[in-house]
Amino acid sequence: MKKLAIYMLVALSFTGCLDIRLEDQYSDPDAINTVQRARELLASAYNSIPRYQVQLSVLSDDFVPTNLSSSYADLLNLYNWQERAIDDLSATVWMDYYMTVANVNALLPRLDNVAVEDEEDAAELEKIRSEAKTLKAMCYFDLLRLYAPVWTDENMDKDGIILKDRLELQFLPRSPLSKCISEIVTLLDDAAKVDNPAGEVYYLGNNAVAALRAEVELYRGNYGDAISYGLPLLADAESRWTQTDYDNLWSDSNSNERLFAPYIFDTFYTDLCYDTTNGDYYILNDDIVFDEGDIREAWTVYPFTMSASSSNPREVRSFGKYNRMYYENTDVRYINTIRYSGVCFIVAEAYARDNKEAEAIALMNRYLAARGVDEWDAADPDLTGDGLIEAIIAEKRKEFVGEGTRWFDLKRLGGDLDRYSNFGSSVSSTVKEGDYRWLFPIPRSEYRYNEYVNQNPDWPVIAVE
């Protein structure tokens, strides 16, 4: 029997999944020879998407520590941006993202050898190819934003990430930032050529491709293109921004606001909770304030009495969303990875940066009205120039607090980052804009054997034998 060095696990009723080992442990290239097996291997790639939302939120300014934080030293060290803690996190982040890329690289070259019996099979095979390329582009984009400098004219030739097209173990240098973005765009353009509505949110269909492309264009400052890719997705946005759809984001129910949401089977966000009696290691930053009537508040803020059994209980704003689901024993079935509200913020920011301020305010007012918030006054002198951009980013922070997106914005937009003492009572330290730690270090596991890869500036290179 032809075999790939894999073993099968029972996954979803709609498909299976394959758990893939490291790149140099594959064998027979002809094992993926049917459309069903191709879909199963792609399901494995979906299942391997890294989940570091908690860690990235702790690294950002979403949370502040509590009196319980010292009980979880590794996470507290990460909050304080200690070099060793970031280095340890980077090692697993790098490995996990490239494991997903390895899954895709195991699949893509084998699709040409898959037998198809009819037009339906042929169409499904092209959808699989499209989704695999989109998933690879998504991984590359995350890796690039974690390990490479921000997009500027001066940084075009600086080291980005390692681009891998083959399954075989390769020792490659990091490609320049500009080449990495070109590869991401090529993957997304190829994926977009396939008609793939992807009715299920756990698949990366055409709308997800467009959303990712809009974000890439915003990242590299092509604001007109960001608008062109994102705006069509918002044609009927109000029908997706209902109270019910927002509530359903944090449940195992369907939500029309989800654009891409991988399906999971295990617990999520438990690293934030000390226990359900005493409370969390981290709570919401007091800077995050919701207006009266804002439907986001009920799911984002989880009122909690910490140390209720002691003589000095403290009322705090614990984090809600997935954390609230954990407290209330609600099953987490979806990770809301790409949402239509995210596309709204991409387009609104692109409008504002492209000197289309009226359009930016009009779009934001559509969103704010759906969230139960007073609309902005277009005549407000504070809603122009940088003030408008800052207002858009502030609302985006409220929308996505605790979901891991804030760190990417902080790095992209620049500025200093304060670290706080317990319960946010005072600033304990500040991470300056341009600090070397904004670039994750290349893990020792990579440069130990790969002499062609360079470490990021100011990070130590540990001598290897």
C-alpha positions as CSV (number, residue, x, y, z in Angstrom):
1,M,0.0,0.0,0.0
2,K,1.3,3.4,-0.9
3,K,1.9,5.5,2.2
4,L,2.9,9.0,3.2
5,A,4.5,9.3,6.5
6,I,1.3,10.4,8.2
7,Y,-1.4,8.9,10.3
8,M,-5.1,9.6,10.1
9,L,-7.3,11.0,12.8
10,V,-11.0,11.2,12.8
11,A,-12.0,14.9,12.5
12,L,-15.2,16.5,11.4
13,S,-18.2,14.9,9.9
14,F,-17.6,16.8,6.7
15,T,-14.0,15.7,6.3
16,G,-11.1,14.0,8.1
17,C,-7.7,15.3,8.9
18,L,-4.2,14.1,8.7
19,D,-1.5,14.8,11.3
20,I,1.7,15.5,9.4
21,R,5.2,15.0,10.7
22,L,8.2,17.1,9.9
23,E,9.3,17.8,6.3
24,D,12.1,15.3,6.1
25,Q,9.8,12.4,7.3
26,Y,7.6,12.1,4.2
27,S,7.8,9.1,1.9
28,D,5.7,8.0,-1.1
29,P,4.6,11.1,-3.2
30,D,1.7,9.2,-4.7
31,A,-0.2,8.6,-1.5
32,I,-2.5,11.6,-2.2
33,N,-4.2,10.2,-5.3
34,T,-7.9,11.0,-4.8
35,V,-9.9,14.2,-4.2
36,Q,-11.0,12.9,-0.8
37,R,-7.4,12.3,0.3
38,A,-6.4,15.7,-1.0
39,R,-9.2,17.3,1.1
40,E,-8.1,15.3,4.1
41,L,-4.6,16.6,3.8
42,L,-5.8,20.1,3.5
43,A,-8.0,19.6,6.5
44,S,-4.8,18.7,8.4
45,A,-3.3,22.0,7.3
46,Y,-6.3,23.9,8.5
47,N,-6.2,22.0,11.8
48,S,-2.5,23.0,12.3
49,I,-3.0,26.8,12.0
50,P,-1.1,28.3,15.0
51,R,-3.1,29.8,17.8
52,Y,-1.2,32.5,19.7
53,Q,-3.9,35.0,20.3
54,V,-3.4,35.0,24.1
55,Q,0.3,35.5,23.9
56,L,0.1,38.3,21.3
57,S,-2.6,40.0,23.3
58,V,-0.4,39.9,26.4
59,L,2.4,41.4,24.4
60,S,0.2,44.2,23.3
61,D,-1.7,46.8,25.4
62,D,-5.0,44.9,25.6
63,F,-4.4,43.6,29.1
64,V,-2.8,44.6,32.5
65,P,-1.6,42.1,35.1
66,T,-3.3,41.2,38.3
67,N,-2.1,39.9,41.7
68,L,-2.3,36.4,40.2
69,S,0.1,37.1,37.3
70,S,3.2,36.2,39.3
71,S,1.8,32.6,39.6
72,Y,2.4,32.2,35.9
73,A,6.0,33.3,35.5
74,D,6.3,32.5,31.8
75,L,3.4,34.6,30.8
76,L,4.4,37.5,33.1
77,N,7.9,37.5,31.6
78,L,6.2,37.7,28.2
79,Y,4.1,40.6,29.4
80,N,7.3,42.4,30.5
81,W,8.9,41.7,27.2
82,Q,11.8,39.8,28.7
83,E,14.2,38.6,26.0
84,R,14.2,35.0,27.0
85,A,10.4,34.8,27.1
86,I,10.0,36.2,23.6
87,D,12.8,33.9,22.4
88,D,11.0,30.9,23.8
89,L,7.7,32.0,22.3
90,S,9.4,32.6,18.9
91,A,10.8,29.1,18.8
92,T,7.3,27.5,18.9
93,V,5.7,30.2,16.7
94,W,8.3,29.7,13.9
95,M,8.0,25.9,14.1
96,D,4.1,25.9,14.1
97,Y,3.7,28.2,11.2
98,Y,6.2,26.4,9.1
99,M,4.5,23.1,10.0
100,T,1.4,24.4,8.4
101,V,3.4,25.5,5.4
102,A,4.9,22.0,5.3
103,N,1.4,20.5,5.2
104,V,0.6,22.8,2.2
105,N,3.8,21.9,0.5
106,A,3.0,18.3,0.9
107,L,-0.2,18.8,-0.9
108,L,0.3,21.3,-3.7
109,P,2.7,19.3,-6.0
110,R,0.6,16.1,-5.6
111,L,-2.6,17.7,-6.8
112,D,-1.6,17.2,-10.5
113,N,-1.5,13.5,-9.9
114,V,-4.9,13.2,-8.3
115,A,-7.5,11.3,-10.4
116,V,-10.8,13.1,-11.1
117,E,-13.9,11.2,-12.2
118,D,-16.1,14.1,-13.3
119,E,-16.5,17.9,-13.5
120,E,-17.5,18.0,-9.8
121,D,-14.2,16.3,-8.8
122,A,-12.2,18.7,-11.0
123,A,-13.9,21.7,-9.5
124,E,-13.3,20.5,-6.0
125,L,-9.7,19.8,-6.8
126,E,-9.2,23.4,-7.9
127,K,-10.9,24.7,-4.8
128,I,-8.5,22.6,-2.7
129,R,-5.6,24.2,-4.6
130,S,-6.9,27.7,-4.1
131,E,-7.5,27.2,-0.4
132,A,-4.0,25.7,0.1
133,K,-2.4,28.7,-1.6
134,T,-4.5,31.1,0.5
135,L,-3.6,29.3,3.7
136,K,0.1,29.4,2.8
137,A,-0.1,33.1,2.0
138,M,-1.9,33.7,5.4
139,C,1.0,31.9,7.2
140,Y,3.6,33.8,5.3
141,F,1.9,37.1,6.1
142,D,1.8,36.4,9.8
143,L,5.4,35.3,9.8
144,L,6.5,38.4,7.9
145,R,4.8,40.7,10.3
146,L,6.3,38.9,13.3
147,Y,9.9,38.5,12.0
148,A,10.5,41.3,9.5
149,P,10.7,45.0,9.8
150,V,7.7,47.2,8.9
151,W,7.1,48.0,5.3
152,T,9.0,51.2,4.3
153,D,11.1,52.2,1.3
154,E,14.2,51.8,3.4
155,N,13.3,48.2,4.5
156,M,12.6,46.7,1.1
157,D,15.8,44.8,0.9
158,K,16.0,43.8,4.5
159,D,15.5,40.2,5.6
160,G,12.0,38.9,5.6
161,I,11.2,35.2,6.1
162,I,12.2,31.9,4.5
163,L,10.1,31.1,1.4
164,K,9.6,27.3,1.0
165,D,8.1,25.8,-2.1
166,R,9.2,22.2,-1.8
167,L,8.5,19.6,0.8
168,E,12.1,18.4,1.0
169,L,14.3,19.7,3.8
170,Q,15.9,22.8,2.5
171,F,18.5,25.2,3.9
172,L,17.6,28.6,2.5
173,P,18.3,32.2,3.3
174,R,15.6,34.7,4.3
175,S,14.2,36.4,1.3
176,P,14.0,40.2,1.2
177,L,10.9,41.9,2.5
178,S,9.8,42.9,-1.0
179,K,10.2,39.4,-2.4
180,C,8.2,38.0,0.5
181,I,5.3,40.3,-0.2
182,S,5.4,39.5,-3.9
183,E,5.2,35.8,-3.1
184,I,2.2,36.4,-0.9
185,V,0.4,38.5,-3.6
186,T,1.2,35.8,-6.2
187,L,-0.4,33.1,-4.0
188,L,-3.5,35.2,-3.3
189,D,-3.8,36.1,-7.0
190,D,-3.6,32.5,-8.0
191,A,-6.2,31.5,-5.4
192,A,-8.6,34.2,-6.6
193,K,-8.7,32.8,-10.1
194,V,-10.7,29.8,-8.8
195,D,-14.5,30.1,-8.3
196,N,-14.8,29.1,-4.7
197,P,-17.6,30.7,-2.7
198,A,-16.7,28.4,0.2
199,G,-20.1,28.4,1.9
200,E,-18.6,26.9,5.0
201,V,-16.6,29.5,7.2
202,Y,-13.9,26.9,8.0
203,Y,-12.7,27.0,4.4
204,L,-10.8,29.9,2.8
205,G,-13.0,30.9,-0.1
206,N,-13.0,33.9,-2.5
207,N,-14.2,36.4,0.1
208,A,-11.4,35.4,2.5
209,V,-8.9,35.8,-0.3
210,A,-10.1,39.3,-1.0
211,A,-10.0,40.2,2.7
212,L,-6.5,39.0,3.0
213,R,-5.4,40.8,-0.2
214,A,-7.0,44.1,1.2
215,E,-5.0,43.7,4.4
216,V,-1.8,43.1,2.5
217,E,-2.3,46.2,0.4
218,L,-3.0,48.3,3.5
219,Y,0.2,46.9,5.0
220,R,2.3,48.0,2.0
221,G,0.6,51.4,1.6
222,N,-1.4,50.7,-1.6
223,Y,-4.5,52.3,-0.2
224,G,-6.5,52.4,-3.4
225,D,-6.0,48.7,-3.9
226,A,-6.9,48.0,-0.3
227,I,-10.2,49.8,-0.9
228,S,-10.8,48.0,-4.2
229,Y,-10.4,44.5,-2.7
230,G,-12.2,45.2,0.6
231,L,-15.1,47.5,-0.3
232,P,-17.2,44.9,-2.3
233,L,-17.2,42.6,0.7
234,L,-19.1,45.3,2.6
235,A,-22.0,45.8,0.2
236,D,-24.5,44.2,2.7
237,A,-22.4,44.6,5.8
238,E,-25.3,45.7,8.0
239,S,-27.0,42.4,7.5
240,R,-23.9,40.8,9.0
241,W,-23.4,43.2,11.9
242,T,-26.6,42.4,13.8
243,Q,-26.8,41.9,17.5
244,T,-27.5,38.2,17.0
245,D,-24.5,37.8,14.6
246,Y,-22.2,39.5,17.1
247,D,-23.5,37.3,20.0
248,N,-23.1,34.2,17.9
249,L,-19.4,35.0,17.3
250,W,-18.9,33.8,20.9
251,S,-20.8,30.6,20.7
252,D,-21.0,27.4,18.8
253,S,-23.8,28.9,16.6
254,N,-23.5,30.2,13.1
255,S,-22.7,33.9,12.6
256,N,-23.0,35.8,9.3
257,E,-20.1,38.0,10.5
258,R,-17.6,35.2,10.3
259,L,-15.6,35.3,7.1
260,F,-13.1,32.6,8.0
261,A,-13.3,30.7,11.3
262,P,-11.4,27.4,11.7
263,Y,-13.3,24.7,13.5
264,I,-11.7,23.4,16.7
265,F,-12.3,20.7,19.2
266,D,-10.2,21.7,22.3
267,T,-10.4,24.5,24.9
268,F,-9.2,28.0,24.0
269,Y,-7.9,30.9,26.1
270,T,-7.5,28.9,29.2
271,D,-4.0,30.3,29.7
272,L,-5.6,33.6,30.7
273,C,-7.5,32.1,33.7
274,Y,-6.0,31.2,37.0
275,D,-9.2,29.5,37.9
276,T,-12.9,30.3,37.7
277,T,-13.1,31.0,41.4
278,N,-10.2,33.4,41.9
279,G,-10.0,35.0,38.5
280,D,-7.5,35.8,35.7
281,Y,-3.9,36.4,35.4
282,Y,-4.7,39.5,33.2
283,I,-7.7,41.8,32.9
284,L,-8.7,44.5,30.5
285,N,-6.7,47.7,30.2
286,D,-8.7,50.6,31.6
287,D,-7.9,52.5,28.4
288,I,-10.5,50.4,26.7
289,V,-13.9,52.1,27.4
290,F,-17.2,51.4,25.7
291,D,-20.0,53.9,25.1
292,E,-23.4,53.3,26.6
293,G,-25.4,51.1,24.3
294,D,-22.3,49.5,22.6
295,I,-23.2,45.9,22.0
296,R,-19.5,44.9,22.1
297,E,-19.3,45.7,25.8
298,A,-21.4,42.8,27.1
299,W,-19.2,40.3,25.4
300,T,-15.8,42.0,25.9
301,V,-16.1,43.0,29.5
302,Y,-16.7,40.2,32.0
303,P,-17.3,41.7,35.5
304,F,-15.7,39.6,38.1
305,T,-14.9,39.8,41.9
306,M,-11.3,38.7,42.4
307,S,-10.3,37.1,45.8
308,A,-13.9,37.1,46.8
309,S,-13.1,34.8,49.8
310,S,-10.6,37.4,51.2
311,S,-11.3,40.5,53.3
312,N,-10.4,42.7,50.4
313,P,-12.3,41.6,47.3
314,R,-11.6,43.6,44.1
315,E,-14.2,44.2,41.4
316,V,-12.4,44.0,38.0
317,R,-13.2,43.9,34.3
318,S,-12.1,40.5,33.2
319,F,-11.8,39.7,29.6
320,G,-14.9,38.2,28.0
321,K,-15.3,36.6,24.5
322,Y,-13.6,33.2,24.6
323,N,-12.6,33.7,28.2
324,R,-16.2,34.2,29.2
325,M,-17.2,31.1,27.2
326,Y,-14.7,29.2,29.3
327,Y,-16.1,30.6,32.6
328,E,-19.6,29.8,31.5
329,N,-18.7,26.3,30.2
330,T,-19.7,27.2,26.6
331,D,-18.1,25.1,23.9
332,V,-15.7,26.9,21.7
333,R,-16.1,25.6,18.1
334,Y,-14.9,28.5,16.0
335,I,-11.9,30.8,16.1
336,N,-13.0,34.0,14.5
337,T,-9.9,34.6,12.3
338,I,-11.3,36.9,9.6
339,R,-14.4,38.9,10.1
340,Y,-16.3,41.4,8.0
341,S,-15.8,44.0,10.6
342,G,-12.1,43.6,10.1
343,V,-12.5,44.4,6.4
344,C,-14.4,47.5,7.5
345,F,-11.4,48.8,9.4
346,I,-9.0,48.0,6.6
347,V,-11.1,50.0,4.1
348,A,-11.8,52.9,6.5
349,E,-8.2,53.3,7.4
350,A,-7.3,53.1,3.7
351,Y,-9.9,55.8,2.9
352,A,-8.5,58.1,5.6
353,R,-4.9,57.6,4.4
354,D,-5.9,58.2,0.8
355,N,-7.4,61.6,1.7
356,K,-11.0,60.3,1.3
357,E,-12.0,61.3,4.8
358,A,-15.8,61.7,4.0
359,E,-15.9,58.1,2.7
360,A,-14.0,56.9,5.8
361,I,-16.4,58.6,8.2
362,A,-19.4,57.4,6.3
363,L,-18.2,53.8,6.4
364,M,-17.4,54.0,10.1
365,N,-20.8,55.4,10.8
366,R,-22.4,52.4,9.1
367,Y,-20.4,50.2,11.4
368,L,-20.9,52.3,14.6
369,A,-24.7,52.4,14.1
370,A,-24.7,48.6,13.8
371,R,-22.8,48.4,17.1
372,G,-25.2,50.7,18.9
373,V,-22.7,53.6,19.1
374,D,-23.4,57.3,18.2
375,E,-22.3,58.1,14.7
376,W,-19.4,60.5,14.1
377,D,-19.9,64.1,13.1
378,A,-18.2,64.7,9.7
379,A,-17.8,68.3,10.7
380,D,-15.8,67.5,13.8
381,P,-12.3,69.1,13.3
382,D,-10.8,66.3,15.3
383,L,-11.9,63.8,12.7
384,T,-9.4,64.9,10.1
385,G,-5.8,63.8,9.2
386,D,-4.1,61.8,11.9
387,G,-7.0,62.4,14.3
388,L,-9.3,60.5,12.0
389,I,-6.8,57.6,11.6
390,E,-6.4,57.4,15.4
391,A,-10.1,57.3,15.9
392,I,-10.5,54.4,13.5
393,I,-7.7,52.5,15.2
394,A,-9.2,53.2,18.6
395,E,-12.5,51.6,17.5
396,K,-10.7,48.7,15.9
397,R,-9.0,48.1,19.3
398,K,-12.3,47.9,21.0
399,E,-13.6,45.5,18.3
400,F,-10.7,43.1,18.4
401,V,-9.4,43.4,22.0
402,G,-7.9,40.1,23.2
403,E,-8.0,38.5,19.7
404,G,-4.3,39.0,19.0
405,T,-4.6,41.6,16.2
406,R,-3.6,44.6,18.3
407,W,0.1,43.6,18.4
408,F,0.3,43.7,14.6
409,D,-1.2,47.2,14.5
410,L,1.1,48.5,17.2
411,K,4.2,47.3,15.3
412,R,2.9,48.6,12.0
413,L,1.8,52.0,13.3
414,G,4.8,52.6,15.6
415,G,4.9,54.3,19.0
416,D,5.9,53.4,22.5
417,L,4.2,50.6,24.5
418,D,3.7,50.9,28.3
419,R,3.9,48.0,30.6
420,Y,1.9,48.3,33.9
421,S,2.1,47.1,37.4
422,N,-0.8,45.0,38.9
423,F,-4.3,46.2,38.0
424,G,-2.8,49.0,35.8
425,S,-2.0,51.1,38.9
426,S,1.2,52.6,37.4
427,V,3.5,52.3,34.4
428,S,6.3,49.9,35.3
429,S,8.3,50.2,32.0
430,T,8.0,51.3,28.4
431,V,9.0,49.5,25.2
432,K,10.2,52.1,22.8
433,E,9.3,52.4,19.1
434,G,12.1,50.7,17.2
435,D,13.1,48.4,20.1
436,Y,14.7,45.3,18.6
437,R,12.2,43.1,20.3
438,W,9.5,44.2,17.9
439,L,11.1,41.7,15.5
440,F,10.9,38.2,16.9
441,P,14.2,36.4,16.9
442,I,15.0,33.6,14.5
443,P,15.0,30.4,16.6
444,R,18.2,28.5,17.4
445,S,16.6,25.4,15.8
446,E,16.7,27.2,12.4
447,Y,20.2,28.7,12.4
448,R,21.7,25.7,14.2
449,Y,21.7,23.7,10.9
450,N,21.0,26.5,8.4
451,E,24.1,28.6,7.9
452,Y,22.4,30.7,5.3
453,V,19.9,32.3,7.7
454,N,20.6,35.6,9.5
455,Q,19.5,36.5,13.0
456,N,17.5,39.7,13.5
457,P,19.4,42.7,14.7
458,D,20.5,42.8,18.4
459,W,19.2,39.3,19.1
460,P,22.0,37.0,20.3
461,V,23.2,34.1,18.2
462,I,23.7,31.2,20.6
463,A,26.9,29.3,19.7
464,V,26.2,25.7,18.4
465,E,28.6,22.8,18.2
